[in-house]
Amino acid sequence: FRETQLEVGSWQEESQELPLRGPYGNRFRLHVASAPLALALGRGEGQPGRPGSDGSRCVGMDTLTLEVPVGTAERAAQFYKEVLGCQ
């Protein structure tokens, strides 16, 4: 990953998130699931670990925000509707 845009930020205690940038420049924010959601997803007593800790695991994405160039949002939205069945 040396010549990519991969970058892992520092854990943000206040917002409970870990910012990172993927190798292709995509930006992500990893969050700890709420206790009720963690419990619903089978995480024991609803005590999730922060991203990257021994007690954490990826369970899915609950929110997706796309930053796209001006004038391209409609085409991106159509792609997600057709390919992923998003509403």
N, C-alpha and C positions, 0 to 999 in steps of 0.2 A: 504493500500500500504506500510505499515511499513517494511515488510521484502521482498520488491521487489527492483528493480534497478531504480524505478521512481525518476527522478531528473529534475527539471526545472531550467535552467540557468538564467542569467541576460540578459535583452534586450541589444543588441549590436547596438548602434546608428549608427556607421560608416557603418556596413554591412547591417543594417536594418533587423536583424534576431533575433529570439529567439531560442536558442539551448535547446533541452530537450532530455531526455532518457526515453523511455517507461518502463513499469513495467518488461518487459522481456529483457531489455537491448538494444532494438532497438534505434538507434540515429536518431533524426529528427532536422531539422532547419526550423522553421516557418518564412516565409517572408511576407512582405507587398506586395500586388499586385501593379504592375505599374498602373498609372492613366488610361491609355487606356484599360488595361485589366480589371481593376475594373469597368470602365464604361461599357465595353462589357458584364460583368457579372451581370449588373444591380445594381451597387453600387452607384446610384445617380449621382453626379457630378464627379465621379472618384476620390473621396477623401477617400481612405480606412483607417481604423483604424489599429494601430499596433496590432499584435496578443495579445489577452488577454484583450484588451480595450473594452469599451462599443460599439464602432463603428465597431468592427471586427466581422467576421464570417468566418467559414470554407467554401471555395468554391471549393476546389479540390486540386489536386497535379499536378504541371506542370512538375516536374522532379523527378525521382526516381533513386537514386544511391545505389547499393547494395554492401556491403563489405562482401565478402565470403572467406572462407579458400582456400588456394592454392589447385588447382585441382578440385574444385567444381563449378566453374563459368559456365561451359558448361551445367551441369545438371540444375543449377538454371535458366539459359537462356531458356532451353527447357521447363521447368515448366511454365515460364511466357508466352512463345509463345503458348503453348497448352491450358493453363487454362485461361489466360487473353487476348489472341489474340494479344500480343505485337509483334512488328517487330524487 
